[in-house]
Amino acid sequence: MINSMVNGPNGTVRFRLVWLSMIFILFAVSCQTTYYAVWEKLGKEKRHLLKDNVEKVREEQAEASDQFASVVERIKSLYGFDGGDLEDVYAELNQDYQTCEQRAEAVRDRIENVEQIAEDLFSEWAAEVDTIENVKLKAKSRASLLDTRDRFARLQRSMAKAEASMAPVLNNLRDYVLYLKHNLNAQAVGSLKREVADIETEVSALIGDMNRSIREAEAFAQTI
């Protein structure tokens, strides 16, 4: 197999890519193992880390919701524009949009972290259940694992829906901000009222998804 991978220029490239992939995987696993080891020395097991990060997801989502609501209010305020400097208005709106992107990225990163910790926790839990010799305790521990997995799956679906809702909103906000950048005049602002209504509707739906995910996170964090 190795000979076939290194036979010729293309084979050499594939061989290097395979090895680089293996090195990256080993490095990632090593980093994650070290991460858990450090926290264990500080008295925090994976269950505690999962709870902490679920609570942080809730906080990140709440902050993102507030920021998306804020940028909509900024856009709506344009229609009370009284002849000031549109450059300044655009700069403020663009900054709000950039902050929305940062909040969205923070939510995505935190969700990814939560999913990784949950996967590692459940794998460890399942392996440890298999080592329990007392039949009754083994059955109870396995039932607890299945229940926790089910509850996390509900949270995961809720987080995924909220995360997916952010992309179209960000795309529309970006288009709106870029259009203003290219057309800084009152007439152009007035022509965007329909788009603002659409953005407001999407943001309202996004905030609804975020709030449902926040409630799921609160419920899960209280029982993990």
MIGULO-288068 format. One line per field, with one value per residue: x, y, z of N, C-alpha, C in turn. Coordinates in Angstrom, 3 decimals, decimal comma. Layout:
BEGIN
nX: [X_...] .
nY: [Y_...] .
nZ: [Z_...] .
caX: [X_...] .
caY: [Y_...] .
caZ: [Z_...] .
cX: [X_...] .
cY: [Y_...] .
cZ: [Z_...] .
END
This chain:
BEGIN
nX: [0,837_1,873_3,915_2,409_1,379_3,558_4,574_5,605_5,133_2,533_1,798_3,686_2,899_0,363_1,129_2,521_0,441_-1,207_0,426_0,727_-1,905_-2,268_-0,431_-1,558_-3,989_-3,057_-1,786_-3,958_-5,490_-3,671_-3,501_-6,135_-6,273_-4,354_-5,609_-7,870_-6,531_-5,229_-7,414_-8,573_-6,708_-7,245_-9,591_-11,846_-13,967_-14,932_-17,703_-18,192_-16,891_-18,437_-20,903_-20,107_-19,387_-21,752_-23,260_-21,818_-22,321_-24,988_-24,699_-23,176_-24,985_-27,044_-25,773_-25,206_-27,805_-28,685_-26,944_-27,632_-30,247_-29,663_-28,334_-30,390_-32,027_-30,321_-30,289_-32,991_-33,086_-32,010_-34,038_-34,964_-33,249_-31,735_-30,296_-27,651_-24,215_-23,812_-21,691_-20,708_-22,873_-22,884_-20,379_-20,835_-22,877_-21,565_-19,654_-21,335_-22,270_-19,871_-19,388_-21,566_-20,811_-18,562_-19,741_-21,352_-19,415_-18,213_-20,296_-20,487_-17,946_-18,090_-20,219_-19,109_-17,076_-18,554_-19,847_-17,657_-16,643_-18,869_-19,033_-16,624_-17,047_-19,296_-18,243_-16,230_-17,803_-19,431_-17,477_-16,580_-18,866_-18,986_-17,108_-18,172_-19,119_-21,221_-24,465_-26,939_-26,096_-24,685_-26,712_-28,246_-26,402_-25,980_-28,543_-28,733_-26,761_-27,872_-30,150_-29,005_-27,658_-29,849_-31,071_-29,035_-28,968_-31,334_-30,698_-28,538_-29,745_-31,290_-29,314_-28,013_-29,990_-30,315_-27,749_-27,624_-29,493_-28,196_-26,520_-27,961_-28,986_-26,673_-25,592_-27,493_-27,314_-24,686_-24,860_-26,584_-25,084_-22,880_-24,133_-24,948_-22,439_-21,599_-23,476_-24,007_-26,326_-29,377_-31,520_-30,844_-30,881_-33,629_-34,619_-34,283_-36,151_-37,831_-36,003_-35,074_-37,315_-37,453_-35,028_-35,500_-37,577_-36,222_-34,274_-35,901_-36,906_-34,496_-33,727_-35,775_-35,143_-32,670_-33,433_-34,938_-32,918_-31,325_-32,992_-33,073_-30,397_-30,175_-31,877_-30,560_-28,067_-28,804_-29,282_-27,171] .
nY: [-1,200_1,282_1,500_1,883_4,356_6,019_5,774_7,460_11,022_11,989_10,030_10,421_12,888_12,213_10,438_12,121_13,799_12,014_11,344_13,875_14,339_12,326_13,133_15,561_14,689_13,125_15,141_16,791_15,061_14,641_17,252_17,603_15,591_16,498_18,852_17,898_16,543_18,567_20,012_18,033_17,792_20,122_19,563_19,271_17,305_15,773_16,011_18,300_20,183_20,065_21,058_23,672_24,721_24,506_26,363_28,593_28,617_29,352_31,964_33,148_32,949_34,582_37,073_37,317_37,414_39,878_41,578_41,206_42,169_44,787_45,720_45,723_47,707_49,839_49,992_50,598_53,100_54,650_55,593_57,767_59,603_62,766_64,350_64,364_63,230_60,729_59,020_58,667_57,333_54,999_53,948_53,342_51,453_49,477_48,723_47,606_45,430_43,974_43,287_41,603_39,454_38,578_37,812_35,739_33,932_33,336_31,960_29,719_28,529_27,918_26,084_24,020_23,273_22,374_20,153_18,495_17,974_16,706_14,405_13,140_12,784_11,036_8,816_8,026_7,526_5,382_3,424_3,083_2,165_-0,423_-1,650_-1,963_-4,259_-4,911_-5,768_-4,350_-1,698_-1,266_-1,331_0,886_2,952_2,800_3,420_6,036_7,209_6,907_8,495_11,021_11,354_11,499_13,861_15,654_15,421_16,703_19,301_19,696_19,631_21,923_23,892_23,624_24,430_27,126_28,044_27,610_29,459_31,846_32,295_33,079_35,541_37,012_37,109_38,697_41,052_41,747_42,218_44,411_46,334_46,596_47,597_50,098_51,191_51,587_53,337_55,991_57,840_59,630_58,846_56,249_54,997_55,171_53,427_50,927_49,954_47,701_45,581_45,949_45,269_42,542_41,682_42,303_40,524_38,074_38,304_38,381_35,762_34,394_35,240_34,053_31,326_31,310_31,905_29,640_27,725_28,692_28,239_25,432_24,938_25,943_24,179_21,727_22,213_22,369_19,775_18,105] .
nZ: [0,000_0,865_-0,994_-3,322_-2,803_-2,876_-5,371_-8,027_-8,785_-8,012_-6,233_-4,235_-3,242_-2,232_-0,236_1,505_2,266_3,635_5,804_6,985_7,708_9,599_11,527_12,288_13,421_15,563_17,006_17,665_19,246_21,313_22,364_23,279_25,202_27,021_27,779_29,203_31,231_32,639_33,676_35,252_37,286_38,541_39,683_38,095_36,257_33,088_32,997_34,552_32,966_30,668_31,585_32,323_29,803_28,373_29,733_28,990_26,262_26,318_27,312_25,254_23,131_24,047_24,066_21,350_20,313_21,366_20,011_17,299_17,389_18,005_15,697_13,857_14,917_14,514_11,729_11,244_12,358_10,421_8,863_10,061_9,379_9,266_7,535_8,282_8,480_6,288_5,985_8,560_9,689_8,160_8,950_11,654_11,408_9,940_11,814_13,739_12,269_11,909_14,543_14,957_13,332_14,756_17,182_16,243_15,350_17,783_19,023_17,314_17,724_20,451_20,511_19,015_20,761_22,963_21,823_21,304_23,889_25,007_23,394_24,095_26,838_26,870_25,575_27,363_29,606_28,720_28,335_30,941_32,204_31,265_32,819_35,298_37,722_39,409_38,811_39,098_39,603_37,291_35,361_36,152_35,804_33,049_32,140_33,049_31,495_28,909_29,181_29,627_27,226_25,475_26,333_25,791_23,042_22,312_23,078_21,359_18,816_19,018_19,339_16,899_15,099_15,805_15,246_12,473_11,647_11,761_9,542_7,029_7,914_8,502_5,938_4,557_6,035_5,486_2,703_2,741_4,156_2,450_0,179_1,098_1,511_-1,082_-2,002_-0,701_-0,012_0,605_-0,972_-1,770_0,720_1,302_-0,603_0,397_2,128_1,930_2,050_4,623_6,141_5,571_6,689_9,355_9,937_9,617_11,624_13,880_13,802_14,126_16,710_18,120_17,714_18,997_21,631_22,262_22,171_24,225_26,421_26,358_26,908_29,500_30,865_30,456_31,671_34,326_35,050_34,405] .
caX: [0,000_2,766_4,601_1,494_1,181_4,749_4,993_5,383_4,941_1,225_1,831_4,475_2,052_-0,665_1,811_2,791_-0,826_-1,646_1,238_0,373_-3,217_-2,071_0,254_-2,532_-4,932_-2,345_-1,552_-5,241_-5,832_-2,744_-3,903_-7,386_-5,941_-3,678_-6,642_-8,638_-5,636_-5,009_-8,634_-8,765_-5,837_-7,906_-10,821_-12,988_-14,086_-15,580_-19,086_-18,160_-16,506_-19,598_-21,861_-19,555_-19,408_-23,156_-23,656_-21,173_-23,095_-26,176_-24,274_-22,774_-26,187_-27,767_-25,045_-25,410_-29,190_-28,728_-26,214_-28,444_-31,358_-29,091_-28,031_-31,670_-32,435_-29,444_-30,780_-34,283_-32,861_-31,641_-35,211_-35,180_-32,053_-32,133_-29,344_-26,301_-23,159_-24,095_-20,437_-20,662_-23,916_-22,389_-19,283_-21,434_-23,594_-20,563_-19,078_-22,348_-22,266_-18,643_-19,594_-22,477_-19,996_-17,728_-20,622_-21,764_-18,256_-18,047_-21,325_-20,084_-16,797_-18,519_-21,015_-18,166_-16,390_-19,528_-20,058_-16,459_-16,592_-19,960_-18,628_-15,584_-17,667_-20,142_-17,366_-15,605_-18,874_-19,815_-16,376_-16,526_-20,025_-18,651_-16,213_-18,920_-19,484_-22,530_-25,452_-27,917_-25,418_-24,353_-27,945_-28,621_-25,439_-26,243_-29,796_-28,409_-26,011_-28,806_-31,010_-28,198_-27,441_-31,096_-31,273_-28,039_-29,366_-32,330_-29,944_-27,719_-30,629_-31,678_-28,142_-27,748_-30,984_-29,978_-26,521_-27,950_-30,285_-27,341_-25,870_-28,706_-29,092_-25,379_-25,453_-28,331_-26,731_-23,485_-25,306_-27,156_-23,984_-22,085_-24,911_-24,836_-21,070_-21,482_-24,529_-24,223_-27,219_-30,691_-32,387_-30,479_-31,391_-35,071_-34,945_-33,983_-37,129_-38,314_-34,952_-35,028_-38,430_-37,060_-33,980_-36,132_-38,303_-35,236_-33,651_-36,900_-36,906_-33,219_-33,776_-36,646_-34,347_-31,653_-34,086_-35,267_-31,656_-30,914_-33,804_-32,593_-29,086_-30,445_-32,453_-29,535_-27,037_-29,334_-29,435_-25,976] .
caY: [0,000_2,440_1,603_2,448_5,763_6,809_5,478_8,612_12,314_12,076_9,122_11,063_13,924_11,546_9,878_13,227_14,267_11,017_11,504_15,152_14,152_11,509_13,965_16,537_13,972_12,786_16,385_17,235_14,144_14,932_18,522_17,389_14,793_17,398_19,772_17,212_16,205_19,794_20,319_16,997_18,150_21,248_19,059_19,304_16,189_16,144_16,407_19,697_20,990_20,132_21,984_25,030_25,173_24,681_27,663_29,625_28,672_30,156_33,365_33,609_33,097_35,760_38,253_37,391_37,872_41,310_42,289_41,182_43,102_46,133_46,145_46,018_49,031_50,804_50,130_51,283_54,501_55,364_56,192_59,056_60,357_64,166_65,109_64,352_62,622_59,311_58,275_58,291_56,328_53,761_53,436_52,745_50,251_48,482_48,215_46,717_44,188_43,246_42,718_40,469_38,344_38,086_37,095_34,489_33,032_32,891_30,945_28,507_27,923_27,366_24,893_22,976_22,830_21,605_18,859_17,677_17,526_15,743_13,150_12,514_12,365_9,862_7,680_7,608_6,997_4,066_2,496_2,826_1,340_-1,812_-2,211_-2,148_-5,675_-5,002_-5,740_-3,281_-0,416_-1,173_-1,005_2,264_3,857_2,796_4,156_7,452_7,620_7,022_9,655_12,229_11,450_11,944_15,272_16,425_15,411_17,774_20,557_19,769_20,006_23,307_24,714_23,558_25,253_28,522_28,337_27,675_30,663_33,037_32,485_33,940_36,890_37,665_37,367_39,834_42,236_42,089_42,827_45,720_47,233_46,870_48,474_51,448_51,651_51,998_54,307_56,786_58,980_59,432_58,119_54,829_54,528_55,014_52,311_49,649_49,667_46,316_44,707_46,087_44,481_41,131_41,448_42,336_39,257_37,013_38,479_37,959_34,294_33,983_35,448_33,001_30,090_31,487_31,815_28,232_27,053_29,154_27,510_24,045_24,941_26,131_22,930_20,687_22,556_22,133_18,343_17,328] .
caZ: [0,000_0,938_-2,285_-4,309_-2,496_-3,172_-6,732_-8,897_-8,115_-7,359_-5,094_-3,181_-2,645_-1,418_0,932_2,426_2,809_4,618_7,018_7,604_8,331_10,799_12,519_12,785_14,281_16,797_17,738_18,201_20,336_22,404_22,969_24,003_26,383_27,949_28,262_30,238_32,341_33,420_34,421_36,275_38,409_39,211_40,291_37,181_35,327_31,821_33,278_34,980_31,805_29,767_32,194_32,201_28,415_27,987_30,281_28,172_25,015_26,621_27,411_23,918_22,321_24,528_23,597_19,899_20,093_21,649_18,978_16,083_17,606_17,974_14,324_13,207_15,386_13,840_10,355_11,283_12,698_9,198_8,242_10,690_9,009_9,091_6,725_8,847_7,676_6,027_6,178_9,970_9,897_7,570_9,779_12,853_10,995_9,567_13,061_14,323_11,485_12,245_15,875_14,766_12,826_15,853_18,109_15,592_15,363_19,165_19,248_16,578_18,402_21,731_20,222_18,618_21,968_23,734_21,162_21,487_25,284_25,198_22,746_24,917_28,094_26,662_25,248_28,620_30,452_28,201_28,599_32,378_32,551_30,949_33,840_36,547_37,871_40,055_37,735_39,307_39,421_35,873_34,639_36,486_35,181_31,615_31,934_33,243_30,303_27,789_29,431_29,424_25,778_24,853_26,658_25,054_21,627_22,157_23,128_20,149_17,705_19,232_19,051_15,457_14,413_16,062_14,507_11,042_11,400_11,718_8,241_6,092_8,470_8,280_4,498_4,203_6,660_4,715_1,449_3,053_4,518_1,248_-0,699_1,649_1,272_-2,480_-2,342_0,504_-0,223_1,221_-1,904_-1,668_2,008_1,177_-1,498_1,051_3,178_1,806_2,539_6,081_6,676_5,471_7,683_10,679_10,087_9,809_12,937_14,873_13,798_14,698_18,155_18,642_17,743_20,044_22,939_22,512_22,475_25,559_27,405_26,368_27,580_30,933_31,392_30,454_32,661_35,673_35,332_34,071] .
cX: [0,869_3,484_3,700_1,283_2,369_5,244_4,636_5,121_3,624_1,165_2,599_3,653_1,001_-0,059_2,055_1,506_-1,361_-0,892_0,926_-0,968_-3,087_-1,411_-0,708_-3,508_-4,279_-2,113_-2,835_-5,660_-4,968_-3,137_-5,166_-7,137_-5,278_-4,667_-7,433_-7,779_-5,410_-6,235_-8,905_-7,914_-6,421_-9,266_-12,042_-12,931_-14,812_-17,019_-19,143_-17,837_-17,669_-20,623_-21,386_-19,693_-20,827_-23,657_-23,036_-21,838_-24,314_-25,817_-23,901_-24,000_-26,987_-27,100_-25,217_-26,813_-29,297_-28,051_-27,001_-29,634_-30,870_-28,839_-29,317_-32,165_-31,596_-29,935_-32,089_-34,125_-32,463_-32,837_-35,676_-34,028_-32,425_-31,093_-27,957_-25,317_-23,438_-22,854_-20,345_-21,679_-23,462_-21,305_-19,816_-22,140_-22,624_-19,914_-20,047_-22,365_-21,040_-18,764_-20,534_-21,701_-19,153_-18,551_-21,038_-20,624_-18,012_-19,059_-20,926_-18,944_-17,217_-19,346_-20,106_-17,441_-17,302_-19,720_-18,863_-16,381_-17,668_-19,592_-17,595_-16,154_-18,464_-19,317_-16,712_-16,619_-19,251_-18,738_-16,322_-17,705_-19,710_-17,769_-16,932_-19,415_-20,843_-23,617_-26,430_-27,287_-25,066_-25,568_-28,370_-27,693_-25,675_-27,525_-29,563_-27,661_-26,964_-29,706_-30,258_-27,918_-28,679_-31,324_-30,264_-28,396_-30,410_-31,646_-29,153_-28,554_-31,023_-30,518_-27,865_-28,729_-30,677_-28,737_-26,808_-28,724_-29,414_-26,811_-26,672_-28,858_-27,802_-25,176_-26,258_-27,804_-25,498_-23,867_-25,823_-26,045_-23,137_-22,824_-24,824_-23,447_-20,928_-22,469_-24,889_-25,026_-28,606_-31,628_-32,114_-30,994_-32,892_-35,469_-34,808_-35,019_-37,625_-37,288_-34,859_-36,130_-38,090_-36,008_-34,580_-36,885_-37,334_-34,589_-34,618_-36,955_-35,623_-33,233_-34,692_-35,913_-33,298_-32,273_-34,471_-34,011_-31,155_-31,689_-33,376_-31,259_-29,267_-30,955_-31,403_-28,500_-27,504_-29,347_-28,183_-25,136] .
cY: [1,246_2,625_2,242_3,934_6,601_6,588_6,638_9,872_12,423_11,191_9,724_12,121_13,297_11,005_10,967_13,740_13,316_11,202_12,812_15,054_13,367_12,321_14,963_15,881_13,637_14,021_16,859_16,382_14,423_16,210_18,355_16,597_15,647_18,364_19,135_16,923_17,410_20,100_19,286_17,283_19,305_20,845_19,084_18,138_16,673_16,604_17,887_20,619_21,142_21,130_23,427_25,561_25,316_26,027_28,809_29,741_29,557_31,648_33,940_33,841_34,326_37,041_38,433_37,898_39,372_42,103_42,328_42,141_44,544_46,619_46,433_47,397_50,124_51,059_50,918_52,766_55,327_56,097_57,450_59,983_61,793_64,999_65,199_63,668_61,125_58,446_57,787_57,197_54,977_53,137_52,746_51,435_49,127_47,882_47,264_45,374_43,340_42,585_41,522_39,245_37,728_37,295_35,748_33,474_32,491_31,798_29,636_27,781_27,256_26,104_23,730_22,408_21,952_20,216_17,943_17,126_16,483_14,394_12,408_12,010_11,087_8,618_7,131_6,932_5,581_3,030_2,130_1,975_-0,137_-2,462_-2,448_-3,585_-5,858_-4,782_-4,573_-1,905_-0,193_-0,740_0,442_3,269_3,945_3,580_5,661_8,014_7,847_8,240_10,960_12,445_11,982_13,432_16,147_16,492_16,497_19,141_20,758_20,188_21,479_24,255_24,772_24,432_26,733_28,935_28,503_28,950_31,906_33,334_33,371_35,372_37,662_38,009_38,601_41,135_42,706_42,782_44,242_46,738_47,582_47,796_49,921_52,030_52,222_53,109_55,133_58,053_58,627_58,637_56,616_54,241_54,263_53,821_50,955_49,256_48,229_45,347_44,753_45,258_42,998_40,787_41,392_41,038_38,106_37,099_38,061_36,435_33,759_34,113_34,412_31,675_30,150_31,305_30,383_27,444_27,432_28,416_26,053_23,954_25,079_24,834_21,841_20,953_22,274_20,656_17,518_17,111] .
cZ: [0,000_-0,378_-3,327_-4,067_-2,912_-4,589_-7,652_-8,102_-7,363_-6,122_-3,938_-2,464_-1,741_-0,135_1,974_3,077_3,870_5,926_7,732_8,326_9,629_11,906_13,139_13,761_15,624_17,664_18,406_19,389_21,558_23,134_23,811_25,279_27,448_28,588_29,404_31,463_33,246_34,275_35,517_37,506_39,212_39,788_39,400_36,205_34,061_32,034_33,692_33,805_30,831_30,296_32,031_30,780_27,872_28,504_29,479_26,796_25,200_26,663_26,046_23,041_22,744_24,029_22,081_19,583_20,290_20,531_17,663_16,205_17,501_16,546_13,552_13,628_14,729_12,410_10,329_11,582_11,481_8,597_8,957_10,376_8,626_8,345_7,312_7,913_7,494_6,180_7,623_10,275_9,355_8,447_11,029_12,520_10,630_10,812_13,757_13,600_11,814_13,613_15,813_14,284_13,936_16,858_17,529_15,615_16,768_19,509_18,569_17,300_19,702_21,520_19,842_19,835_22,831_23,133_21,344_22,910_25,546_24,598_23,578_26,240_27,909_26,317_26,517_29,527_30,012_28,494_30,078_32,841_32,332_32,009_35,171_36,628_38,526_39,004_37,872_39,063_37,950_35,062_34,898_35,808_33,678_31,300_32,076_32,036_29,121_27,942_29,170_27,941_25,069_25,100_25,926_23,572_21,365_22,155_21,840_18,943_17,809_18,913_17,557_14,683_14,580_15,285_13,017_10,703_11,248_10,321_7,285_6,594_8,231_6,809_4,080_4,807_5,892_3,407_1,679_3,324_3,294_0,283_-0,219_1,402_-0,139_-2,853_-1,106_0,194_0,293_0,330_-1,834_-0,369_1,913_0,336_-0,818_2,101_3,133_2,365_4,064_6,725_6,655_6,528_9,086_10,954_10,367_11,183_14,044_14,973_14,429_16,213_18,811_18,754_18,855_21,427_23,276_22,868_23,860_26,640_27,505_27,116_29,080_31,556_31,481_31,542_34,081_36,043_35,066_35,322] .
END
